[in-house]
Amino acid sequence: MKENRKIKKRNLFRRSLLYVPGNMPRMLHSILSFDMDTIIIDLGDAVRPENKLAARILVRNFLKTYDFGDVEVFIRINQIDSPYGFEDLKMLLPEMPDGIRLPRSTHMSLIKEVDMYISQIEDELEVEDGRFSIIASIDTAIGVLNVQQIAQSSSRICALAFDAEHYTLDLGIERTKENESLLFARMQVLLTAKAMNIDAIDTIFSDVYDEEGLIQETRHAKSLGFTGKSLISPRQIIPVHNVFAPTKKEIEFAQRIISAAEQARKRRIGVISLDGKLVDSPAISRAELTLKMARDLGLVMENE
């Protein structure tokens, strides 16, 4: 049995989930020079049918060779109802990725079938139950409508990832930069993820040279409540990380809220105010989360 690679600690962030084609050795071997949070090795759309087996072998050898440290590694397997999906699981899970990104997550029954198969592999490998996680891709109209059932179908699901490219294809519409047609689906995915206390991952931004457009879309996703974004190029990592990190202004305001709350507690004052405005418990909780993220990212010292 292969040594069980350390499961990622949950205080790590999934801000950037970078796709890398599973059939391109040069890209695979260079990917660890970048600072993404999660690697998504793509065996699906990126690989032609006649190259599926060769890509699977390449990815298996890649997983055997490299120490990924704190970077998560997920395999985007082929659709589970294709001739390739279960073969991806069978060959690659023994090499201990952190989990799979499951395309066409459409029904609870499909997730349960995948969950049971993964459990069988865990038993064969003699690793703990739940060793492998699932990022469920919500990429069809039926997936959007069933997203709550999907999220509840397996304790392995650690994130819901919206895929606008396949979703708009399923709807037979063009994706525009304004993205009005995506709002309902985005909110369905987001609200379900928040209710289930799992990560909400926004869709890719396909124009790798439009950094301003990427930043604008990521800011919009963050304003809705998404905590990460799927990426298709390493050049997108830094802009996305910058958006999801707390700003200096946000950190300073959070520090002032916590300070006001501490002063009120010391003085045994029930009502907390700052700049003439009431500070309620949700505001304090948001401030605490902002400072925790800032500390985890090294933006402030631990005692600040």
N, C-alpha and C positions, 0 to 999 in steps of 0.2 A: 504493500500500500504506500502510495506517495505521502510524504509528510504533509499534514494538514496546514495549509498556509493560513496565516492569521486572518481572522475575520475583521473587517474594518470597524473601528470604533465609531459609534453613531454620532459623536460630536463633530465629525468631519462634515464638510458641506458638499452638496452636489450642485454647485453653481454652473459648472461647465462639464458637459458630457460630449466628448469629442468622438465623432465617427471616424473610423479608419478602415479602409477596405481590407478584407481578409485575404485577398489574392495579390497583394502588392508588397513584396518583401521589403523593399527600400522604405516604404512608409511605415511599416510595422517596426522596423529596427530603428527608425529615427524618432518614433513617437515619444519615447521616454525623455527626450531632451526638452520637452515642453511641460508647462506647469498646469495641466488640466486636473480637475478633481477625479474624473471618471473617463476611462477609455471604453468606447463601444466598438468592438471588433465586428464588422458587418460581413456576414456570410449570405445575406439575403439579396437585396436589389443590386448590390455592388458586384455580384459574382454571376457570370453566365452559367446556365445549367451544366454545360459540358466541363466547367471548371470547378464545380462544387466540391468534388472529392479532393482535388489537388489543394484547394484553398483550405479545406478542413485539416488536411495533413500539415500544411504550412502553419496554420494557427496553433495546432497541437504542439508543434516543435517550438514555436515562439513562446507559448506558455511554459514549456519545460525549461526554457533557457534563461528567462529574465526574472530578476527580483523586482517587483513593482513597488516595493515600499508602501507608502500610504496612498498610492493611486489605486482606485478601484478599477477592476477589469470585468466588464460584462460582455457577453457574446450575443450579438443580435442574430438569433437563429433564423432559419427559414420558417415560413408559415408551417404550423404544426400539421395542417392537412395536406401538405405537399409531400413528395417522396423524400424530402431532405431533413425536415425538422427534427424528428426523433433521432436520426443518425447524427445530427449535430450534437444533440445532448449526450448520446451514447459515447461518442469519441472524445468530446471536449470537457465534460464535467470531471472526469478523472484527473484532469490537469489543474483542477482547483481554481477556476476563475471565481469571482465573487458571486456571479449569477448570470442570468440571461435577460436580454431585452426581448420581449415576446411581441412580435408583430401581429396585427389582426386579432387583438384581444376583443372579442365580440360577445362571448357568452360565458356565464358561470361554468357551464359544463365543460367548455374547452379548457378553462383555467384549472379546473379540478383534475382533468385528465393529465395535463402537464404536471401538476403537483404530485399526483400519484406516481408518475413515471420517475420524476426526480427523487422521490422518496425511495423508490426501489434502488436507484443508483447509489443514494446515500447509504443504504443498508449494505450493498455490495462493497462499497468503499470503506465501510465501518467508520463513518464520520457522524457527527451529531446531527440529529434531526433539525432541519431548517438551515443547514450549512449554506445552501444556495438560495439566493434571493431572486425575485422576479421584478423587473420594471415592465409594467404593462403599457404597451403602446395603444393609445386610443386614436384610431385612424380611419374609422368608418362611421357612417350615420348610425348603424345599429350599436356600435361600440359606445358612442356618445349617449344613446338612449339607455343602454344597459350598464353605464359606468359604475353606478352604485353597487349593483350585484357583482360586477367584476371585482371591485375593490374588496368586497367582503368574501370572495370565494377562496382565498388562500392567505394564510398568515405570512407567506413568503413575499407577498407584494410589498415592496418598500417604497415604491413611487409609481405615480401615474404620469405618463408622458404623452402630451398631445402632439399629433403629427398632422400638421395642416396640409402638407403636400398630398398625402394619400386621402385625407378627408375631403379636400376639394375635388380631387379626382373622382371619389365615390359619389359626390353630389353633382358632378358634371358641370362645375363652375370654374372660372379662372380665379386664382389667388391674386389679390391686388395688395399694394403696399398699404392701403388704407385699412384693410383687414376687417371691415364691418361684418362680413359674412361669417367671421370666425368667433365673434364675441360669445354667442350662446354656447358653442361647443367648449370654448376656453373656460367659461364659467362653470359649466357642468363638471369638467375635469377638476378644476380648481376647488370648487366647493366640496366635492366628494373627497379629494385628497385631504383637505383641511379637516373634514369631519372624521376621517379615519386616522388622522395624525400621521400621514405619510407625506413624502415629498411630492410637490407639484412641479413638473418640468415642462417648460414651454417649447414650442416647435422651433425648427431650424429657421435661420434667415439665409436665404439661398444665394444672395449676391455677396460674395466674399470680398469684393472690392469697395462696397458701400459701407464704410465704417460708421458714418453718421446715421445711416438708416438702421444699421444693427443696434447702435446705442439707443436710438429713439424707440425701436420696437422692444428692446430689453427693458427700458425704463417703463414702458407701458405694461409689460408683463409683470414687472416688480410692483407697480402700482395696484395691479389687480390682486397680487398676493403670491405669484409664482416665486419659487426660490432657486430655480436653475433653468438652464436653457441648453437644448441640444445644439451642437455645432458641427460644421462640416469642414472647417479649416483651422489650423493652429493660430492663424492671425486673428481669429475671433476671440481667443481666450482672454487676453488682457482687457479689451473693452468690456466684455461681459463681467469679468471679475470686478472691475472698477464700478460698474453699475450696482452690482449686488452687495458690494461692501458698504458699510455705513459711511456717510460723508463726515467731514470734520464738523460741520454744523450740526448734524444729527447726533454725533457723539457728545459734543459740548452741551447740547440741549438735554440729552439723556442724563449727563452728569449733574446738571442743575436740578433736574427733577428728583433724582435720587438724593441729592444733598438736601433739598427742601423737605423731602419725606423723612429723612433722618433727623433733621432739626425739629420737625413737628413731633416726631416720636419722643425725642429727648425732652421736649417741653410739654409733652402729654397733651398736644393739641389735636383734636379730631379732624379738623378741616385743614387741608393742605392747599396753599395757593402759591402761584408763581406768576410774576408779572401781572398781578391782578386777576388771574384766571384760576378757577378751581382745578386742582390736580386730583383726578379720581384713580381708583385702583387699576383700571385698564391702562391708563397712561403710565403708571408706575411699572406695570408688567412689561409694557412695550419698551420702556427705558432700560429695564433690566436685560431684556433680550438683545437690545441694541448694543449695550456694553459687553455682554457676554460674547457676541459675535466679534466685536472690535478687539476684545482680548484674545480670542481664539485665532484671529487673523494677525495678531501682533501689532495692531494699530494703536493700542494703549497698553500701559503696564498693568500687571495683574492687580495691583493695589489701587489703581485709579478708578 
